[in-house]
């Protein structure tokens, strides 16, 4: 894999070699890396300087990712993106271990600009994913679905027999086109208040199906969290604003 890695890129094998030059064995470096990875994750979860922890974990995650390019897939890249947004978001502003240990007055930080960037990002990701599927023919005729459910590493937990799809191939076509429509229409319907909840449920259902059938639990979990973070709580925020605005308006009318 080093043949395909640029010299300037810091990868985990290079980190191991560096510490070996200092007299630290490879086994010790691996243990230190594992402990550091877990500790940084715990810092993010508990809100102990989450932004700093996210930045350090992103560097470590990229070093592991770029040094093993043959073994990575989409979820690893979405992990990097998630850590990037955790650097931008003030995720340790409230209910955090940092505030519990070091009591201090928090500054009011408006997360809306970062959230809008996040929402545009996920909308573009789904749109171009759907467009890519639309440009080919494998998703039109259901071939991609047939191949996916018969991959050697998928459907290993429930071990569902999908051979009956051969006699009902129209279902493969329906599933394929449903995936294309959900993804390519995502930015058009998720931003509209009347269709947001429906499209959110359709997208989450799609990822639940991917997790159950293809056993891609981690990838599906990340995408479901992205959807909930960006648009489910957007719906709740609008609802809260309305609940606050109605009493205020009534008070003004009375006055």
C-alpha positions in Angstrom: 0.0 0.0 0.0 3.0 2.3 0.5 3.5 2.3 -3.3 0.2 4.3 -3.7 0.9 6.7 -0.7 2.6 10.0 -1.4 5.8 10.6 0.5 4.5 13.8 2.2 1.5 12.0 3.7 1.7 11.0 7.3 0.4 7.5 7.7 0.4 5.0 10.6 3.3 2.9 9.3 5.3 6.1 9.1 4.3 7.0 12.7 5.4 3.5 13.8 8.8 3.9 11.9 9.3 7.3 13.6 8.8 5.9 17.1 11.0 2.9 16.3 13.8 5.3 15.5 13.3 6.7 19.1 13.5 3.2 20.6 9.8 2.6 21.0 8.6 -0.8 19.7 5.8 -1.3 17.2 3.7 -3.1 19.7 4.0 -0.2 22.2 3.0 2.3 19.5 -0.1 0.2 18.6 -1.1 0.1 22.2 -0.6 3.8 22.7 -2.6 4.5 19.5 -5.5 2.3 20.7 -5.6 3.9 24.1 -5.4 7.4 22.6 -8.2 6.7 20.1 -10.5 5.5 22.8 -9.7 8.3 25.2 -10.3 10.9 22.5 -13.6 9.3 21.7 -14.6 9.5 25.4 -13.5 13.2 25.5 -15.9 13.9 22.6 -18.8 11.9 24.1 -18.4 13.5 27.6 -17.7 17.0 26.3 -14.2 17.4 27.7 -12.7 19.9 25.3 -14.5 18.1 22.5 -13.3 20.4 19.7 -9.6 19.8 20.6 -10.3 16.0 21.0 -12.1 16.0 17.6 -9.1 17.7 15.9 -6.6 15.2 17.3 -8.8 12.3 16.6 -9.3 13.5 13.0 -5.5 13.6 12.5 -5.2 10.1 13.9 -8.1 8.7 12.0 -6.8 10.2 8.7 -3.4 8.7 9.4 -5.0 5.2 9.8 -7.3 5.8 6.8 -4.7 7.0 4.3 -2.2 4.3 5.2 -4.7 1.4 4.6 -6.5 2.6 1.5 -7.3 -1.0 0.3 -9.4 -1.6 3.4 -11.5 1.5 3.7 -14.9 2.3 2.4 -17.5 5.1 2.5 -18.1 5.0 6.3 -14.5 5.9 7.0 -14.8 9.0 4.9 -18.0 10.0 6.6 -16.3 9.4 10.0 -13.7 12.0 9.0 -16.4 14.4 7.9 -18.2 13.9 11.2 -15.1 14.7 13.2 -14.6 17.8 11.0 -18.1 19.1 11.9 -17.5 18.3 15.6 -14.5 20.7 15.4 -16.8 23.4 14.1 -19.8 22.8 16.3 -19.7 23.9 20.0 -20.7 20.4 21.1 -19.3 20.8 24.6 -21.1 24.1 25.3 -23.9 22.5 27.4 -24.1 19.3 29.5 -20.4 18.7 29.3 -17.7 17.4 31.6 -15.6 20.5 30.9 -18.3 22.8 32.3 -18.8 20.5 35.3 -15.2 20.5 36.2 -14.4 24.1 35.2 -17.4 26.2 35.9 -17.4 29.3 33.8 -19.8 31.5 31.9 -20.4 30.2 28.4 -20.5 32.6 25.5 -23.5 32.5 23.3 -22.5 30.7 20.1 -24.8 30.6 17.1 -24.4 27.2 15.5 -26.8 28.0 12.6 -24.1 28.9 10.0 -22.3 25.6 10.6 -25.5 23.7 10.6 -26.6 25.2 7.3 -23.2 24.1 5.8 -23.8 20.6 7.2 -27.3 20.5 5.7 -26.1 21.6 2.3 -23.3 19.0 2.5 -25.6 16.1 3.2 -28.1 17.3 0.5 -25.3 17.4 -2.1 -24.0 14.0 -1.0 -27.4 12.3 -1.5 -28.1 14.2 -4.7 -24.8 13.2 -6.4 -25.1 9.7 -5.1 -28.5 9.4 -6.7 -27.3 11.0 -9.9 -24.4 8.6 -10.1 -26.9 5.7 -9.9 -29.2 7.3 -12.5 -26.4 7.6 -15.0 -25.8 3.9 -15.2 -28.2 1.1 -15.9 -27.4 -1.3 -13.1 -29.8 0.4 -10.7 -32.5 0.7 -13.4 -32.9 -3.0 -13.9 -32.2 -4.0 -10.2 -28.9 -5.7 -11.0 -27.1 -3.6 -8.3 -29.6 -4.7 -5.6 -29.3 -8.4 -6.7 -25.5 -8.2 -6.4 -25.6 -6.4 -3.1 -27.8 -8.9 -1.3 -25.6 -11.7 -2.6 -22.2 -10.3 -1.6 -20.2 -12.7 0.5 -19.9 -10.4 3.4 -23.6 -9.2 3.4 -26.7 -10.8 4.9 -24.6 -12.9 7.2 -26.4 -12.1 10.5 -30.0 -12.8 9.5 -29.0 -15.1 6.6 -32.2 -14.3 4.6 -32.8 -16.4 1.5 -33.2 -13.9 -1.4 -33.3 -16.4 -4.1 -37.0 -15.8 -4.6 -36.1 -12.4 -6.0 -35.2 -14.3 -9.2 -38.9 -15.1 -9.8 -40.0 -11.6 -8.8 -37.4 -9.4 -10.5 -39.8 -6.5 -10.7 -39.2 -6.0 -6.9 -35.5 -5.4 -7.6 -36.4 -2.8 -10.2 -38.7 -1.1 -7.7 -36.1 -1.1 -4.9 -33.5 0.2 -7.3 -35.6 3.1 -8.5 -36.8 3.8 -5.0 -33.2 4.3 -3.9 -32.5 6.6 -6.9 -35.6 8.7 -6.2 -35.0 9.0 -2.4 -31.4 10.1 -3.0 -31.7 12.4 -6.0 -34.9 14.1 -4.7 -33.5 14.5 -1.2 -32.4 18.2 -1.5 -35.7 19.1 -3.0 -38.1 17.5 -0.4 -36.0 17.6 2.8 -35.9 21.4 2.8 -39.6 21.8 2.3 -41.5 21.9 5.6 -44.5 19.9 4.4 -42.4 17.0 3.0 -39.4 17.1 5.4 -40.7 14.5 7.8 -41.8 12.1 5.1 -38.4 12.3 3.3 -36.6 11.9 6.6 -38.5 8.7 7.4 -37.9 7.4 3.9 -34.2 8.0 4.1 -33.8 6.5 7.6 -35.9 3.5 6.4 -33.5 3.0 3.5 -30.5 3.0 5.8 -32.2 0.6 8.3 -32.7 -1.7 5.3 -29.0 -1.4 4.4 -27.9 -2.1 7.9 -30.1 -5.2 8.3 -29.5 -6.7 4.8 -25.9 -5.7 4.0 -24.7 -5.7 7.7 -23.3 -2.2 7.2 -24.3 -1.1 10.7 -21.7 1.6 11.3 -22.3 3.3 8.0 -26.0 3.2 8.4 -25.7 4.6 12.0 -23.6 7.5 10.8 -26.0 8.4 8.0 -29.1 8.1 10.3 -27.4 10.4 12.9 -26.5 12.9 10.1 -30.2 13.0 9.1 -31.5 13.3 12.6 -29.0 16.0 13.5 -29.6 18.1 10.5 -33.4 17.9 9.9 -35.3 16.1 12.7 -34.1 18.6 15.3 -34.7 21.4 12.7 -38.4 20.4 12.8 -38.4 20.5 16.6 -36.6 23.9 16.7 -39.3 25.4 14.4 -42.0 23.9 16.5 -40.5 25.4 19.7 -40.2 28.8 18.0 -43.9 28.7 17.1 -44.9 27.7 20.7 -43.0 30.7 22.0 -44.3 33.1 19.3 -48.0 32.4 19.9 -48.1 33.5 23.6 -46.0 36.6 22.7 -48.4 37.6 20.0 -51.4 37.1 22.2 -49.8 39.2 24.9 -49.2 42.0 22.4 -52.8 41.9 21.2 -54.1 42.0 24.8 -51.8 45.0 25.5 
